[in-house]
Amino acid sequence: MFLAQSFVDYSWNDIIRWLNIDTLSASDRQELYLLLMIAVITFVLWQFKLGRKIIMPYYILGVFFHEIGHAIAILMLGGRPVKVKIYPNGNGVTWSYYQSFGRFRRTIVSSAGFLGSSIVGGLLIVASRNPQITNNILIFLGVFLLVMTFIWVREWLGYGFMLMSLWGLIILAIAYGGHYRVIAFRTPPDVQKLMIQFLGIQATMINFLNIGYLFDVRRGSDIEKIQRYLLLPYWFWGIIVSILCLEIFVQSIRIAFFTSSFR
């Protein structure tokens, strides 16, 4: 028993040294552990029916970032996004016109949903470490959600429109609560930081919670489209996209906690 415990302790300490976690201050270490704990709890909750109901509003926020990633990619490549729809079961779809796109641009559009939500999550995690911009990031995120919802989520009394508008208003209330008393309370800076980190984790985790969609070969899925455009099998592109999403998450943690600019 003693030998087993010693081995576990040694292995854990060895991992901490290998990852340079022991170089972090006590407060930074606690913050990093909290972030990773949120990710683990989110993943565990998703495995149960009740847990899915609890985190569904946060999951749908990630779905929104996924669909907006498609829409922005289409717009930047010269197409015309028309409408985004979010369903109560967590599915989403982006209608658009880009018939003139070749294989390469269509591939970018199909992968932009996965990578877009991961990039948003990574940027939020990094931004949360700078107390000077935390409040401004929350304001920008709240306005962004409201503007994108009004532009592309056209069903004004639909589920997606109502939920994303509510998310935008909640985030703005928390942001402005840092300067003014909103709804009779003032938002502490630590609460604003935790809010950004939590949203960053949720935006990143959507690709791992719905890992089956990364290997969904049904006609019309994003990975099936990439398979058609680039010929190699769907599982190859599923692995590639999974690695890219994981790398974005790891690099956001590295930049936020292990670079001198944020320490």
Residue, then its C-alpha position, 0 to 999 in steps of 0.5 A: m500500500f505504501l509503495a503504491q501510494s509513493f508511486v502515485d505521489y511520485s508520478w503526480n509530482d513528476i507530471i507537475r514538474w514536466l508541465n512546469i506547473d511547479t513554476l506557477s504561483a499558488s494563486d495561478r496554480q489554483e486558477l489553472y486547476l479550476l479551469l481544468m476542473i470545469a472542463v472535466i465536470t462539463f465532460v462528466l455531466w454530458q454523459f448523463k441525461l440530467g447533466r446534459k439538461i443542466i449544461m445545455p444552455y452553455y452547450i448551445l452557446g458553443v453551437f452558436f459559435h460553431e455556426i457563426g464560425h461557418a457564417i463568418a468564413i463564408l462572408m470572408l471568402g466572398g459568399r453570402p450567409v443568409k440565416v443561422k438556426i439553433y435548435p433546442n436539442g443542441n443542433g444548428v444549421t447555417w444557410s448561405y450562398y457560396q455555389s461559386f466556391g471551389r474545393f479549397r474554400r468549401t473545405i475552409v467553410s466546413s472546418a470553420g465551425f469546429l475551429g471557430s468555436s475553439i479559437v473563441g474559447g482559446l481567446l477568452i481563456v487567454a484574455s481572462r488572464n489580463p485584468q485590464i481587458t477582462n471587462n472590455i472583453l465581456i462587453f465586446l462578447g455581449v455586444f457581439l452575441l446580440v449583433m450576430t443574433f439580430i443579423w443572422v438568427r432571423e426567427w425573433l421569437g424562436y428558441g435560438f434567438m431568445l436564448m442567445s439574446l438572453w446570453g448577450l444581456i446576461i454577459l453585458a449585465i455582468a460586464y457593466g456591473g464592474h463599473y455600475r450597480v446593475i440590478a442592485f449588485r456590483t460584479p467583483p473582478d474575480v467573478q468577471k474573470l471566472m465568467i470569461q474562463f467558464l465561457g471559454i471552456q464551454a466554447t472549447m469543450i463543444n468539440f469534445l462533448n460532441i466528438g461523434y460529430l467529428f466522425d459523422v459520415r452522414r451526408g451533409s455533416d461537416i466532416e462528410k463534406i470535407q471528405r468529399y472535397l479532399l478525397l481522404p476518408y472522414w476518419f482522417w479528417g476527424i482526427i486532424v480536426s480533433i488534434l487542431c482543436l486540442e492544440i488550440f486549447v493547449q496553446s491557450i492554456r500555455i499562453a495564459f499561464f506559462t508566458s511572462s506577459f500573463r504572470 
